[in-house]
């Protein structure tokens, strides 16, 4: 591979890991056609056809990056060939839902921890009972009308209903702004101590509970802070029993 290409990637701000992965993937292409710039559409399609979708898409992405560099230098043959390639689609993975029973058990646990002064109960409640991402926990503030205000992706604010015990905890003097500044790594580590290996599954459980409770998908989309309804539709594709009801957050005396 031309050394100038990798120098260009570095000057363009690509991470060292990305450059290394492109090196490996383009080396893989070199074994099938040398020089890589002469790869034809037939070779590309034949090479990626037996691969897993995610692997095939990565190989094509590396090749496309190189093709764009060649195009900048006046060689458009590889770019034209790649424009006709349709990488395989990655199957949609249905988010893991912990289920109704686990939702109630974890909600009670969050209440007990919060009442005992353990801030992890607040983090657990925000993800499970409000559907927050870990990165959004630090932005949560109590808002009027029984809700919390959250700053999500793209710096977009949204209001999410929250149970009273959680709003009270957020307003409590022992929960200071300093507690939130340690970031997602701390929260992630603490959730693992609670045997929650994938904290994002709490958000998935919240979303699935909303769908189970027959909430309109547009409302679910807004509560989760999704940019597109297509993302929210993933939850609607799960096989959910009918007529299930929930009480988000479960009050402390339940």
N, C-alpha and C positions, 0 to 999 in steps of 0.2 A: 504494500500500500504506500502511496506517496506520503512522505513525511510531512509535506506542507499541509496536507489535510488535517493531520492531528495537531499541528501547530495552530491552524486556523480554529479548531475546536477549542483549544485552550484560550486563545485570544478572545473568543466569543463568549467566554465565561462558563463553558461547560465544566461540570464537576469532574474531578479526576476519576471517580468511579464510573461515570458515564462514558468517558473517553476509553477507559479500560474495557468496558463491555462492548463498545463499538469495535475496538481492536479485535476482541475475540470473535464477534459476529461476522466482521468483514473477513477475518481469517477463515472462517467457516465457508464463506462464499468463494474465497480464492481456491479452495480445494475442489470446487465445482466448475469454476471457470477462471482462467487467468489470461489477461488481466480482468479484474472485476468490472472495469468500465465497458467491457464487451459482452456482458451477460445479456442474453436475449430473454424475451418474454417466456418462451417455452422452458428455458432452464429455470427461471424463477418459479414458475407454476409447478414444475416437476419437483423442485427441491422442497417447497413448503407443503406440498400435498400430504405427505405422511406425518407431518409434525402436529403436535398439540396446538390448538388455536393461539394460546398465549405465546408460545415459543415462535410460531410462524409470524405473528405480528411483530415480535421483537426483531426477528431477522430482517423483515421487510423495512422496519423503521430505521435500522442501521444502514441498510442499502439506500433508503430514500435520502438520508442525511448526506451520504457520500454523493448521490446523484445531484443534489442541490449544489454541492460544492463544485462538481464538474460543470454544471450549468453556468455557474458564475465565471468559469474559465473557458466558456465557449463550446463545451461538449454536451449536447442535449440528448444523445442516443439512449443512455440509461434512464434519464428522466422520463422520456417518452414511453419506454417499455414499462416502467413502473406505474405510469398513469393508467395503464390498462389492467393492473393487478388489483384484484379484490381480495384482501386478506380475510381469512375465516373469522366469523364472529365468535366472540367468547360467550358461552352460555351464561344466562343470568343466574346468579347464585341467590337463592332465597335467603334472606337474613335469618339467623338463628333466633328463634323465639323461645324464651324460657318457660312460657306457658302461664296460665292463670294462677295455678297454685303457687308457683315460685314467685310470681308477681306479688301476691299477697304476703307471702312469708318474708320476702326481701323488704317490702314496704314496712312491715312491723319491725323488722330489724333496724331499718333506717330511723324509725321513730324512737326506738329504745336507745340507740346509740346517740342520737341528737339530744334526747332528754338527759342522758348521762354525761353530756358535755364533750362527746367525741365528734369532732368536726367531720369525720369520715361519713357520719350519718347524713350530713347535709349534702356531701358530694354524691352519695348513693341516691338520696332522694331527688336531687336535681336531674340525674341521668335517668332514673327509673320512673319517676312521677311527673317529670316535665320534658323528658326526651332530649336533654341537652347533650351536646358533644363535650368531650373532656376539655377541648379548647375554649368552650363557651362558659364553663363553670366560673372562671375568674371574672366574667363580665356581668354575672347575675345580680340584679338589684330589685328590691321590692317596688312594685308599681301599684297605683290605685286600682280598685275593682277586683281584688282577689287574684292578682296576677304578678308575675315577675317580668322584668324587662331584660332582654338578652341581646348581646351584640354578636351576630353570627358571621358566616362567611361573607366576604365582600363588604364587611362593615355594615351589614344590614340589620337594623333593629327589628325585633319582633316581641310581642307580648304572649306569654304562655300562662294559662291558669295554673295555680299552685295551691296545694292544701295549706290550711291555716298553720299547722305545726311547722311547715317548712318556711313559710313567710316570717313567722315569729322568730325562728332560728336565725334567719338571714339578718333580721333586725337586731338580734341580741348583741349586747356590747362585747361579749367574749369572741364574737366572730368578726375580727377586724380585717381591714383590707390587706394587712400584712400577711394574714393567713393564706391569701389567694396568690401571692406573687411568686410562689415557688414553682408554679407551673404544672404542666400536664405530667411530667415525669414522676413527680411526687404522688400525684393522684393515682396514676397508673400503678405505681409500686404498692400503694396502700390498698388498692382494690384487689391486687393479687394476694395480699396478706389475708383478705377476706374470702379467698378462694374463688374470686371472680376473675378468671383467666383472661377474658375478653370483655373489658368494660363497655365496649360499644354495643355488646349484645343487650345491655340494659335499655339503650335507646331503641333498639329493634323491638324489644318486648313492649315498650311503651307504645310504639307505632302500631304493633299488631293488636294491642288491647283497644286502641282507638277504632281500628277497623272492625274488630269483633263487636264493638259497641255501636256499630252502624253509623259512625260519624262520616259525613260527606268527605270524599277524597280531597276535594279542594281545601277543606278545613284542615285535614290531616297534613296536607302539603304546607300550609301556612304555619301550623304549629311546629313542624319539624324544621322549617326554614329551607325547604327544598327549592331550588331555582326552577326546576321543571317537574311537571306532573308525572312524566315518565318514570322518574325515580320513585315517586310515591306509589305508583301502580304496582311496583314489585310486591308490596305488602298485600295488595288486593288479590294477587295470584296465589297466595297461600290458601290451603284448604282449611277454612275456619268453621267451627261449629256455629250454628245460628242461635240467636236469642241469648247471647251471653251478655251480662251486664257487669260493670265494674264500678268501684268507687275509687277514683284516682287518689292515691295517697293514704287511704284508710286512716280515719281519725284515731287518736291515741287510745280512746276507750273501746275500740273495736276488738 
